[in-house]
Amino acid sequence: MAAAGEIDEDLHSRQLAVYGRESMRKLAGATVLICGMKGLGAEIAKNVILAGVKGVTIQDASACELADLGAQFYLSEADVGKNRAEACAAKLQELNPAVTVTVNTGEITDDLCKQHTVVVCTEVPLAKAKEVDAFCHANGIAFIRGDVRGVFGSLFCDFGPGFDVLDVDGEEPHSCIVASISNDATPLVTCVDDERVELQDGQRVLFAEVKGMTELNDGVPRRIKNVKAHSFELEEDTTAYGQYTGGGIATQVKETKKLAFKTLAAAMEDPGEFLLSDFAKLDRSAVLHVGFNALDAFAVKNGRLPTPGSDSDAAAVVACAKDINDAASPATKIDDVDPDGVLTVFAKTAAGYLSPMCAMFGGVIGQEVVKACTGKFHPLHQWFYFDSVESLPAKETLTETELAPEGSRYDSQIACFGKTIQRKIESQKIFLVGAGALGCEFIKNFALMGLSCGADGKVTVTDDDVIEKSNLSRQFLFRDWNIGQAKSTCATNAAKAINGALNVDPLQNRVSPDTEDVFDDDFWQGLDVVVNALDNVNARLYVDSRCVYFGKPLLESGTLGTKCNTQMVVPHLTENYGASRDPPEKSAPMCTLHSFPHNIDHCLTWARSEFEGMFEKSPGEANAYLAKPEEYAAAARQAGDAAARENLEKAAECLLTSKCSTYEECVAWARLKFQDSFHDKIAQLVFTFPEDATTSTGSPFWSAPKRFPHALNFSTDDASNLTLIRAMANLKAELHGLERPSWAADDAAMADAISKVDVPEFKPKSGVKIETDPKATAPASLGMDDEAIIEDLLGKLEQVRLGFAADYRLSVIEFEKDDDTNFHMDAIAGLSNMRARNYDIPEVDKLKAKFIAGRIIPAIATTTAMATGLVCLELYKVLNGAKLEAYRNTFANLALPLFAMAEPIAPKNFEFKDMKWSLWDRWILEGDFTVKELLDWFEAKELTAYSVSCGQSLIYNNIFPKHKERMNQKVSDLVQTVAKMTIPAKRKHFDIVVACEDEEGEDIDVPLVSVKFR
């Protein structure tokens, strides 16, 4: 744990990638008051504590009821009758010992509010909320009010009369490389065409490194307009400026945005614009604005919420809404307060309280708290209403009898869905793939919902990963003492603590083709729903393919910082996950990374590649040789190509050219590596391509985006030089199993050791080939005689091997970004920054280097909670057998904030004669067919099957005469003999792909064919 005032970067690495150090420091100084410890309040408290605020006060004057256990994960049966805040305080404190959790069981007073940076009200009547907000508004305290009622939610933010948004979107400032700037009254700035200009009209940019027109390098931001794909205009006259001659980078200036908020009282009368989540419900927010107001009036008048399913109570709420609407100003009045009976359904189910709604709104509100504390990201301004009415069963089933409580922990859910659906929820067989951040939230929601908590229900959760420290800031079911343990086991144990009735089976298997003996046909066929909680595309695609094959619903989601997406994959209703793919990430050409980097990402990519080459791949290759030298040599000689030569050179690098026997030799190796990488190679590059070099067309060689480099001269007075040498020497010593001396940590002693290294004077060579082709994928070849070099190296390696013990091996060092004591990030950050210095690219600190080189995916608890809440709302729809138009895929960005919900895309359908099918269909053939019988089966459907394949093997094709001999052979035999497929004894079928054409010779894409031969 970090000391007071410091940020524990190991714990918060994923959050730091989202918020940055300055915002994290502001969070660490903020205090939050959360009023109401029912489910929503607990979700908010959890997310805020994980974010790392200084302190949280949880306020609640109410006692815990049994029904609270349907949404409050830190209450148990033993807490019924106890104060809710007092009952859950200790468990909230466990989430982050660095955050002070305080309990208040009294009323919400001005004195209580003024001790906090932000005040959040849940379960607080409107009149009291207005009173609290008025005080906060006048005293510089941010105020948030949020409530969930059944599948409906309301959120209001007031951050005061003047609030500064320091970073509207949280994205890195866009920059572009300048190719030309005109001398005009409205100058045109043209950028290099390898990337689109991501700037927008009205933004301001800072120029740097402009040559000729140096007036633009004065540090003054310029406003831009008319942004095109590769150009923009400046709102500045440059006719009197110098003539542009080259260079230049234009970087976006992130500007502060000032917002003014109205009080809750004023915003109730004049709400302004609502944040929309679903454009299919354009008028819904205005209806819910009146509806929540009417519900509050009903609750105040009757001392309770409407009875679930009560027609009379619902009618009273609707009547109250009409009165409120009639009294509204003409500008805010709506035409119909109960369109399609929405408000009636709202009133009938308002007593319901659902964990998915709490998770979703808890994520959104938690993020608004962070915004209020830091000024990072754009706050909600000021209203957000949301509903998932499509999750509910048919209106006619929402009767008072069906929704009546039964004295169980699920009464709050029964108040929305009824007893019948509740029993169905309890009997589900669910496969949860992943027990990390998403998985923890999912299994918590499952336990609260009662999913698979009946005698026939079961959740199978699998994850092959173990818990690391950095997981604790967002995977809220884990604690310090769980580090190193299996995620699936810890998550299921925590979920069982929430609801002991949860039937759950934790596994540590990766879901892949390699584990189809574990997740076999019977397993998949026995499932009702599959929920993905994965962090990589390949695994998602595999699970998707299994769900399509077995016809199982797949609920898919993912997060990236403040962004999340959810996708519903429903058999025969929607397309599958694999039907649409994101474009591949753009990677820099090899020549850019090796010789012409122009941003820090290029330098870090090169640095990680160098690290892996020196400390992982080369020693790994050396060990492969040492383990089986004769076999290795025979394989190298047989290949005799550049790849074999390169692998052999890696082995030789460790065992011949850079073998170290003492720590001093490791220091010498590191110093010479520095000289080679940052002086000699750069000096050779400059010699080969001097600053005035031109291309074959006469254009300057060093034109944008290329940056002209300069060689570095090592200095022991430069702390960054010393840090890099120490890191490289320590890693080299680890590689060779050498003990690190005590003086290695002393700068003076290290400098003295370095000064003793003999560094040869560099002399440039003529005729050196340096790759400049952006399309090249391998280093330039000098026409080497690969076979001769292989033979020479093998001879030298054989001689040196005889001097090693038989069991001698090098230590292969795999890159690990999260251990600050292992020198990995010191080496990579140092390598990257020295290279950046070569090319006058701004350097980065070790934390930023860790984000980029370590490929850290930004992740925060708020987005995760929101995503899983949205997915579980869709799960209700699956259980209700909803139609396509009821489902929603969602993209959301809490930074903006933005919600974009849309109906899923239907699958592509195929038709032939009177048959229809989609990717969800398989044609199943019963029997152990011969090839001829198979062809006849298709012939009966007026299709000519001309080719049959299994996997990568061709079983039959009518163009091959020899295949005619297979006509009377069993397809099952051919699958096993020709395709070499092993069919497990308990598997009763195999799959084949059949290519068909109709009577006119047109290809017809038929479904996958399964032959049930046993």
LUMTI-941291 format. One record per residue (C-alpha): x, y, z. Coordinates in steps of 0.25 Angstrom, whole numbers, padded with zeros to 4 digits, always signed. Layout:
XYZ ...
This chain:
+0000+0000+0000 +0005+0014-0004 +0008+0024+0007 -0001+0035+0011 -0003+0045-0001 +0004+0035-0011 -0003+0027-0022 -0001+0012-0021 +0003+0011-0036 +0003-0005-0035 -0011-0005-0030 -0017+0007-0039 -0009+0004-0052 -0022+0002-0060 -0028+0014-0054 -0016+0023-0056 -0017+0020-0070 -0031+0026-0070 -0030+0037-0061 -0015+0041-0060 -0007+0045-0048 -0013+0059-0045 -0027+0054-0045 -0024+0042-0036 -0017+0052-0027 -0030+0060-0026 -0038+0048-0024 -0029+0044-0012 -0032+0057-0006 -0048+0057-0008 -0058+0052+0002 -0072+0047-0002 -0085+0046+0005 -0094+0035+0000 -0108+0035+0006 -0116+0022+0005 -0110+0009+0006 -0120+0001-0001 -0114-0006-0014 -0112+0007-0022 -0104+0014-0011 -0096+0001-0008 -0092+0001-0023 -0088+0015-0023 -0080+0014-0010 -0073+0002-0016 -0069+0009-0029 -0064+0022-0021 -0056+0014-0011 -0049+0006-0022 -0046+0019-0030 -0038+0023-0018 -0045+0035-0011 -0040+0040+0002 -0052+0037+0010 -0067+0032+0009 -0078+0034+0018 -0090+0025+0017 -0103+0030+0023 -0115+0022+0025 -0125+0023+0036 -0133+0011+0032 -0132-0004+0036 -0129-0015+0027 -0141-0023+0022 -0140-0037+0015 -0144-0032+0002 -0132-0022+0002 -0123-0035+0000 -0128-0035-0015 -0119-0023-0018 -0110-0020-0007 -0098-0030-0007 -0092-0026+0006 -0104-0029+0014 -0108-0043+0019 -0120-0050+0026 -0112-0048+0039 -0113-0033+0036 -0128-0032+0035 -0133-0022+0046 -0120-0015+0047 -0116-0002+0042 -0112-0003+0027 -0100+0006+0027 -0095+0000+0040 -0097-0014+0035 -0089-0012+0022 -0078-0002+0026 -0067-0012+0030 -0069-0020+0016 -0068-0006+0009 -0055-0003+0017 -0049-0016+0012 -0050-0011-0002 -0039-0001+0000 -0032+0001+0013 -0026+0014+0008 -0040+0020+0008 -0047+0024+0021 -0061+0019+0022 -0070+0026+0032 -0084+0023+0037 -0095+0033+0039 -0109+0028+0044 -0115+0041+0046 -0122+0051+0037 -0116+0058+0026 -0112+0072+0031 -0104+0084+0026 -0093+0081+0036 -0092+0067+0030 -0092+0072+0016 -0081+0083+0017 -0071+0073+0021 -0071+0066+0008 -0067+0069-0007 -0079+0062-0013 -0092+0059-0007 -0100+0047-0013 -0115+0045-0010 -0122+0032-0013 -0135+0028-0006 -0137+0042-0002 -0151+0049-0004 -0151+0060-0014 -0154+0071-0004 -0142+0067+0005 -0133+0066-0008 -0137+0080-0012 -0133+0085+0002 -0120+0078+0002 -0117+0082-0012 -0120+0097-0009 -0109+0096+0002 -0099+0089-0007 -0101+0099-0019 -0099+0111-0010 -0086+0105-0003 -0078+0099-0014 -0082+0085-0012 -0085+0076-0024 -0099+0069-0022 -0104+0057-0029 -0118+0050-0028 -0121+0036-0033 -0132+0026-0032 -0136+0013-0038 -0150+0008-0038 -0152-0005-0044 -0146-0005-0058 -0147+0011-0058 -0136+0020-0053 -0134+0035-0051 -0121+0043-0049 -0119+0058-0047 -0106+0066-0045 -0103+0079-0040 -0088+0083-0039 -0091+0098-0036 -0093+0111-0043 -0079+0110-0049 -0071+0097-0051 -0059+0095-0059 -0057+0083-0068 -0042+0082-0070 -0043+0070-0080 -0056+0068-0087 -0053+0054-0093 -0041+0049-0087 -0035+0045-0100 -0020+0048-0103 -0018+0061-0111 -0018+0059-0126 -0006+0063-0133 -0002+0063-0148 +0011+0064-0156 +0011+0076-0164 +0015+0075-0179 +0013+0090-0183 +0007+0103-0179 +0003+0114-0189 +0006+0129-0187 -0009+0134-0188 -0019+0142-0181 -0026+0128-0178 -0014+0119-0178 -0016+0104-0182 -0008+0094-0174 -0006+0081-0181 -0002+0069-0173 +0005+0056-0177 -0005+0046-0183 -0001+0034-0175 -0012+0037-0165 -0025+0045-0165 -0026+0058-0158 -0034+0055-0145 -0036+0070-0141 -0049+0077-0142 -0054+0091-0146 -0052+0102-0135 -0041+0094-0127 -0028+0101-0125 -0014+0095-0128 +0000+0098-0124 +0011+0097-0134 +0025+0092-0132 +0038+0089-0140 +0032+0097-0152 +0044+0102-0161 +0044+0115-0169 +0031+0120-0163 +0036+0120-0149 +0026+0130-0145 +0017+0119-0142 +0026+0113-0132 +0023+0123-0121 +0015+0115-0112 +0002+0122-0115 -0010+0113-0119 -0016+0115-0132 -0031+0113-0135 -0034+0104-0147 -0046+0102-0157 -0050+0095-0170 -0043+0082-0165 -0042+0072-0176 -0036+0058-0177 -0022+0063-0178 -0023+0078-0176 -0028+0090-0169 -0028+0105-0169 -0023+0115-0159 -0031+0127-0154 -0018+0135-0155 -0012+0143-0166 +0002+0137-0169 +0005+0146-0182 +0016+0153-0174 +0022+0141-0168 +0034+0134-0173 +0033+0124-0184 +0030+0109-0179 +0042+0100-0183 +0039+0088-0175 +0036+0080-0162 +0025+0084-0152 +0015+0077-0143 +0001+0082-0139 -0004+0077-0126 -0018+0079-0121 -0019+0088-0108 -0029+0082-0098 -0037+0094-0094 -0045+0096-0081 -0060+0097-0082 -0068+0104-0072 -0082+0099-0068 -0093+0106-0060 -0103+0096-0053 -0117+0099-0048 -0122+0095-0035 -0131+0083-0034 -0143+0092-0031 -0141+0100-0043 -0138+0088-0052 -0151+0081-0048 -0159+0093-0053 -0150+0095-0066 -0142+0082-0068 -0136+0087-0081 -0130+0075-0090 -0129+0061-0085 -0118+0052-0088 -0124+0041-0097 -0120+0026-0097 -0129+0021-0108 -0134+0029-0120 -0145+0019-0121 -0151+0026-0109 -0149+0041-0112 -0161+0045-0103 -0159+0036-0092 -0150+0044-0083 -0160+0055-0082 -0171+0045-0078 -0162+0039-0068 -0158+0053-0062 -0173+0055-0059 -0175+0041-0055 -0164+0041-0044 -0169+0054-0039 -0183+0047-0038 -0177+0035-0031 -0171+0043-0021 -0184+0051-0018 -0191+0037-0017 -0181+0032-0007 -0181+0045+0001 -0197+0044+0002 -0198+0030+0005 -0185+0027+0012 -0181+0016+0003 -0179+0012-0012 -0190+0007-0020 -0194-0008-0018 -0188-0016-0028 -0198-0019-0039 -0209-0011-0033 -0218-0005-0044 -0223+0006-0034 -0210+0010-0029 -0205+0011-0043 -0217+0019-0047 -0214+0029-0035 -0200+0031-0040 -0204+0034-0054 -0215+0043-0049 -0204+0051-0041 -0195+0051-0053 -0207+0058-0061 -0209+0068-0050 -0194+0071-0050 -0193+0072-0065 -0206+0081-0066 -0199+0091-0056 -0186+0091-0064 -0182+0103-0073 -0186+0102-0087 -0171+0100-0091 -0170+0087-0083 -0184+0081-0084 -0185+0068-0091 -0197+0063-0099 -0198+0049-0093 -0193+0045-0079 -0196+0031-0081 -0193+0027-0095 -0195+0012-0098 -0197+0010-0083 -0183+0013-0080 -0186+0021-0067 -0196+0010-0063 -0185-0001-0064 -0175+0009-0057 -0185+0010-0045 -0189-0005-0044 -0174-0009-0043 -0168+0004-0036 -0167-0004-0023 -0157-0014-0030 -0143-0012-0027 -0133-0019-0037 -0118-0022-0036 -0116-0020-0051 -0122-0006-0050 -0114-0003-0037 -0101-0008-0044 -0104+0001-0057 -0107+0013-0050 -0097+0011-0039 -0086+0011-0050 -0092+0024-0056 -0093+0031-0043 -0080+0026-0038 -0073+0033-0051 -0081+0046-0048 -0075+0046-0034 -0061+0045-0040 -0064+0056-0050 -0069+0065-0039 -0056+0062-0031 -0046+0064-0042 -0052+0072-0054 -0048+0060-0063 -0058+0057-0073 -0071+0064-0076 -0082+0063-0066 -0096+0060-0068 -0103+0073-0071 -0113+0071-0064 -0124+0060-0065 -0123+0045-0069 -0135+0036-0070 -0134+0022-0074 -0143+0010-0075 -0143-0005-0079 -0158-0007-0080 -0155-0017-0091 -0149-0026-0080 -0162-0028-0073 -0172-0039-0076 -0185-0036-0084 -0193-0025-0078 -0205-0034-0075 -0196-0043-0066 -0193-0031-0057 -0204-0034-0047 -0205-0032-0032 -0206-0047-0030 -0194-0050-0038 -0185-0039-0033 -0189-0040-0018 -0177-0043-0009 -0175-0057-0003 -0166-0053+0008 -0153-0056+0001 -0140-0049-0002 -0145-0048-0016 -0158-0040-0013 -0152-0027-0020 -0150-0035-0033 -0163-0042-0032 -0170-0028-0031 -0165-0026-0045 -0165-0040-0052 -0174-0048-0043 -0173-0062-0037 -0173-0070-0050 -0161-0063-0056 -0154-0063-0043 -0155-0079-0043 -0150-0079-0057 -0138-0070-0053 -0135-0079-0041 -0134-0092-0051 -0125-0086-0061 -0112-0093-0065 -0102-0082-0068 -0088-0083-0074 -0080-0070-0069 -0067-0070-0077 -0057-0061-0069 -0056-0057-0054 -0048-0044-0055 -0054-0030-0055 -0067-0033-0063 -0068-0047-0057 -0068-0042-0043 -0079-0032-0046 -0087-0043-0053 -0086-0053-0042 -0090-0043-0032 -0102-0039-0040 -0106-0054-0042 -0105-0057-0027 -0114-0045-0024 -0124-0048-0035 -0125-0063-0030 -0120-0067-0044 -0117-0082-0043 -0121-0082-0028 -0132-0093-0030 -0130-0108-0029 -0129-0109-0044 -0120-0097-0046 -0105-0096-0048 -0095-0086-0052 -0082-0091-0057 -0071-0081-0057 -0057-0083-0063 -0044-0075-0063 -0030-0080-0064 -0024-0067-0058 -0019-0064-0044 -0021-0051-0036 -0011-0040-0037 -0010-0027-0029 -0014-0018-0040 -0027-0026-0041 -0032-0021-0027 -0036-0007-0032 -0047-0012-0041 -0049-0027-0038 -0057-0024-0025 -0059-0039-0020 -0044-0040-0018 -0035-0036-0006 -0021-0034-0003 -0020-0048+0003 -0026-0054-0010 -0013-0050-0018 -0008-0062-0025 -0021-0070-0024 -0030-0075-0035 -0040-0064-0039 -0051-0074-0042 -0050-0080-0028 -0049-0067-0021 -0061-0061-0029 -0070-0072-0026 -0067-0073-0011 -0070-0058-0010 -0083-0060-0018 -0087-0071-0009 -0085-0062+0003 -0095-0052-0004 -0105-0063-0006 -0102-0077-0001 -0113-0083-0010 -0105-0080-0022 -0101-0093-0029 -0088-0090-0035 -0076-0099-0041 -0063-0092-0042 -0053-0097-0052 -0039-0093-0056 -0040-0097-0071 -0038-0088-0083 -0049-0089-0093 -0043-0093-0106 -0042-0105-0116 -0032-0111-0106 -0042-0113-0095 -0053-0119-0103 -0052-0131-0095 -0056-0123-0083 -0066-0114-0090 -0072-0125-0098 -0085-0126-0106 -0093-0131-0094 -0088-0119-0086 -0092-0108-0097 -0105-0115-0100 -0109-0114-0085 -0107-0099-0084 -0118-0089-0085 -0110-0076-0086 -0095-0073-0088 -0089-0060-0083 -0075-0055-0088 -0066-0048-0078 -0054-0048-0086 -0043-0039-0090 -0038-0044-0103 -0045-0045-0117 -0040-0059-0121 -0046-0065-0108 -0059-0058-0111 -0059-0063-0125 -0058-0077-0121 -0069-0076-0110 -0077-0069-0121 -0075-0081-0131 -0079-0091-0120 -0092-0083-0117 -0096-0083-0131 -0093-0098-0133 -0101-0102-0121 -0112-0091-0123 -0109-0084-0109 -0112-0069-0106 -0098-0062-0104 -0098-0049-0096 -0085-0041-0100 -0079-0029-0094 -0066-0022-0093 -0060-0009-0087 -0048+0000-0090 -0046+0011-0080 -0059+0019-0079 -0065+0012-0092 -0073+0000-0092 -0081-0008-0102 -0091-0019-0100 -0096-0029-0111 -0107-0039-0111 -0106-0051-0119 -0119-0059-0119 -0121-0071-0127 -0129-0069-0140 -0132-0055-0136 -0119-0047-0137 -0106-0048-0145 -0094-0055-0137 -0082-0047-0130 -0073-0052-0141 -0082-0046-0152 -0075-0032-0150 -0061-0029-0147 -0053-0017-0143 -0042-0013-0153 -0029-0018-0149 -0020-0008-0141 -0011+0000-0150 +0004-0004-0148 +0016+0004-0152 +0025-0001-0164 +0037-0008-0160 +0046+0002-0166 +0039+0013-0157 +0042+0005-0144 +0056+0002-0148 +0061+0015-0154 +0051+0026-0155 +0042+0027-0143 +0034+0040-0141 +0026+0038-0129 +0028+0031-0115 +0019+0019-0118 +0029+0015-0129 +0041+0017-0119 +0034+0008-0109 +0030-0002-0119 +0044-0003-0123 +0049-0004-0108 +0040-0015-0105 +0044-0023-0117 +0059-0021-0113 +0056-0025-0099 +0049-0038-0103 +0060-0041-0113 +0072-0039-0103 +0066-0045-0091 +0055-0055-0096 +0056-0060-0110 +0072-0060-0111 +0073-0068-0098 +0061-0077-0102 +0068-0080-0115 +0081-0083-0107 +0074-0092-0098 +0067-0100-0109 +0081-0102-0115 +0087-0106-0102 +0076-0116-0099 +0077-0124-0112 +0090-0119-0119 +0090-0130-0130 +0076-0129-0133 +0076-0114-0133 +0089-0114-0143 +0082-0124-0152 +0070-0116-0153 +0078-0103-0156 +0086-0110-0167 +0074-0116-0173 +0066-0103-0174 +0079-0095-0178 +0071-0082-0180 +0071-0068-0174 +0061-0072-0163 +0070-0083-0158 +0082-0074-0159 +0075-0063-0151 +0071-0073-0140 +0085-0078-0139 +0090-0064-0138 +0081-0062-0126 +0087-0074-0119 +0101-0070-0123 +0099-0056-0117 +0097-0061-0103 +0107-0073-0104 +0118-0066-0112 +0118-0051-0115 +0112-0046-0102 +0115-0057-0091 +0117-0051-0078 +0124-0058-0066 +0125-0046-0056 +0116-0034-0053 +0126-0025-0058 +0125-0032-0072 +0110-0029-0071 +0113-0014-0069 +0122-0014-0081 +0112-0021-0089 +0101-0011-0086 +0111+0001-0088 +0114-0005-0102 +0100-0008-0105 +0097+0007-0102 +0108+0011-0111 +0103+0002-0123 +0088+0006-0122 +0089+0021-0119 +0102+0025-0125 +0108+0016-0135 +0095+0012-0143 +0090+0026-0143 +0103+0031-0148 +0103+0021-0159 +0089+0025-0162 +0093+0040-0163 +0106+0036-0171 +0097+0028-0181 +0086+0038-0182 +0092+0052-0178 +0082+0063-0175 +0083+0068-0189 +0080+0055-0196 +0070+0054-0207 +0061+0042-0212 +0062+0037-0226 +0051+0047-0230 +0060+0059-0225 +0051+0061-0212 +0058+0063-0199 +0060+0049-0192 +0058+0055-0178 +0044+0060-0181 +0032+0058-0172 +0029+0049-0165 +0043+0045-0164 +0051+0053-0154 +0066+0055-0155 +0074+0048-0144 +0086+0051-0136 +0096+0041-0129 +0096+0041-0114 +0109+0043-0106 +0108+0035-0093 +0111+0042-0080 +0112+0037-0066 +0107+0050-0061 +0093+0047-0068 +0084+0040-0058 +0076+0034-0069 +0088+0028-0076 +0093+0022-0062 +0079+0016-0059 +0078+0009-0073 +0092+0003-0072 +0089-0002-0058 +0076-0008-0062 +0082-0015-0075 +0094-0020-0067 +0085-0026-0056 +0076-0033-0066 +0089-0038-0073 +0094-0043-0060 +0080-0050-0057 +0081-0056-0071 +0094-0063-0068 +0091-0066-0053 +0102-0056-0048 +0101-0050-0034 +0098-0035-0034 +0109-0028-0025 +0105-0018-0014 +0112-0007-0021 +0102-0008-0033 +0092+0001-0027 +0102+0012-0024 +0103+0022-0035 +0117+0026-0033 +0122+0012-0033 +0114+0009-0045 +0120+0021-0052 +0134+0016-0048 +0131+0002-0054 +0126+0009-0067 +0138+0018-0068 +0147+0005-0069 +0140+0000-0082 +0148+0001-0094 +0138+0007-0105 +0144+0006-0119 +0143+0018-0128 +0132+0018-0138 +0136+0018-0153 +0125+0019-0163 +0124+0009-0174 +0121+0011-0188 +0111+0003-0196 +0102-0001-0183 +0088-0005-0187 +0077+0002-0178 +0063-0002-0181 +0054+0010-0186 +0043+0002-0192 +0030+0004-0183 +0025-0010-0189 +0037-0018-0185 +0034-0028-0174 +0049-0033-0171 +0062-0026-0170 +0070-0023-0182 +0078-0035-0187 +0093-0033-0191 +0093-0045-0200 +0098-0054-0189 +0102-0069-0191 +0093-0074-0180 +0098-0088-0181 +0112-0084-0179 +0109-0075-0167 +0100-0087-0161 +0112-0096-0162 +0122-0087-0156 +0113-0083-0144 +0110-0098-0142 +0125-0101-0141 +0127-0090-0131 +0115-0093-0123 +0120-0108-0122 +0133-0103-0117 +0128-0094-0106 +0117-0104-0102 +0128-0114-0098 +0132-0105-0087 +0118-0104-0081 +0112-0114-0071 +0102-0123-0077 +0090-0116-0070 +0095-0102-0073 +0084-0093-0077 +0081-0078-0078 +0070-0071-0070 +0059-0067-0080 +0053-0054-0076 +0039-0051-0080 +0034-0037-0079 +0026-0034-0067 +0022-0019-0066 +0016-0019-0052 +0028-0022-0043 +0036-0010-0041 +0047-0017-0035 +0051-0026-0047 +0057-0014-0055 +0048-0018-0067 +0041-0005-0069 +0054+0003-0065 +0061-0004-0077 +0049-0002-0087 +0047+0013-0082 +0061+0015-0083 +0063+0009-0097 +0051+0016-0102 +0055+0030-0097 +0069+0029-0102 +0063+0026-0116 +0054+0037-0114 +0065+0046-0111 +0072+0042-0124 +0061+0047-0132 +0057+0059-0123 +0044+0052-0119 +0038+0056-0105 +0042+0046-0095 +0032+0039-0085 +0032+0035-0071 +0033+0021-0066 +0018+0020-0064 +0014+0025-0078 +0024+0015-0083 +0017+0004-0075 +0004+0008-0081 +0009+0007-0096 +0020-0003-0096 +0012-0012-0086 +0000-0011-0094 -0009-0008-0082 -0023-0007-0085 -0030+0004-0077 -0040-0001-0068 -0049+0005-0057 -0060-0001-0048 -0071+0009-0052 -0071+0005-0066 -0070-0010-0063 -0082-0009-0053 -0090-0001-0064 -0087-0011-0075 -0091-0023-0066 -0104-0017-0062 -0108-0014-0076 -0105-0029-0080 -0113-0034-0068 -0125-0026-0073 -0124-0033-0086 -0123-0046-0079 -0137-0044-0074 -0142-0042-0088 -0135-0056-0092 -0143-0062-0081 -0156-0055-0085 -0154-0060-0100 -0154-0046-0105 -0155-0042-0120 -0143-0036-0127 -0149-0022-0126 -0148-0023-0110 -0133-0026-0110 -0123-0015-0109 -0108-0014-0113 -0101-0003-0106 -0089+0006-0108 -0087+0016-0096 -0076+0025-0092 -0077+0030-0078 -0066+0041-0081 -0076+0049-0090 -0086+0044-0085 -0092+0037-0097 -0101+0025-0099 -0105+0019-0112 -0115+0007-0111 -0119+0000-0124 -0127-0012-0128 -0118-0024-0132 -0116-0027-0146 -0124-0039-0151 -0116-0051-0157 -0115-0052-0172 -0125-0062-0177 -0123-0072-0189 -0134-0077-0197 -0135-0089-0207 -0148-0095-0212 -0157-0095-0200 -0146-0096-0190 -0140-0084-0182 -0128-0084-0173 -0117-0075-0166 -0104-0077-0159 -0112-0082-0147 -0117-0095-0155 -0110-0108-0157 -0115-0119-0165 -0115-0132-0157 -0114-0146-0164 -0118-0158-0156 -0110-0170-0160 -0097-0175-0164 -0097-0171-0178 -0089-0175-0190 -0084-0164-0199 -0094-0168-0209 -0105-0168-0199 -0101-0154-0195 -0101-0149-0209 -0115-0155-0211 -0120-0148-0199 -0116-0135-0205 -0121-0139-0219 -0135-0141-0212 -0134-0126-0209 -0131-0123-0223 -0117-0120-0220 -0104-0125-0226 -0094-0128-0215 -0081-0127-0223 -0071-0126-0211 -0070-0131-0197 -0059-0127-0187 -0056-0128-0173 -0047-0119-0166 -0036-0116-0176 -0037-0129-0183 -0045-0132-0196 -0054-0145-0194 -0060-0145-0208 -0060-0136-0220 -0067-0140-0233 -0055-0135-0242 -0046-0145-0236 -0048-0159-0243 -0042-0166-0231 -0052-0160-0222 -0063-0168-0229 -0057-0181-0223 -0061-0175-0209 -0076-0175-0213 -0079-0187-0205 -0070-0184-0193 -0076-0179-0180 -0074-0164-0179 -0071-0167-0164 -0059-0176-0168 -0054-0165-0178 -0054-0154-0167 -0045-0163-0159 -0036-0168-0169 -0035-0157-0179 -0037-0145-0170 -0030-0152-0158 -0041-0147-0149 -0042-0154-0136 -0057-0155-0132 -0058-0157-0117 -0066-0170-0112 -0077-0162-0106 -0079-0152-0118 -0090-0157-0127 -0088-0148-0139 -0077-0141-0148 -0078-0129-0156 -0076-0127-0171 -0076-0115-0181 -0084-0119-0193 -0082-0110-0206 -0095-0110-0214 -0101-0105-0227 -0115-0104-0233 -0120-0109-0246 -0114-0097-0253 -0100-0099-0247 -0101-0087-0237 -0095-0089-0224 -0104-0090-0212 -0098-0087-0198 -0104-0098-0190 -0103-0100-0175 -0093-0108-0167 -0096-0122-0168 -0096-0131-0156 -0096-0146-0158 -0102-0154-0146 -0095-0167-0149 -0096-0174-0135 
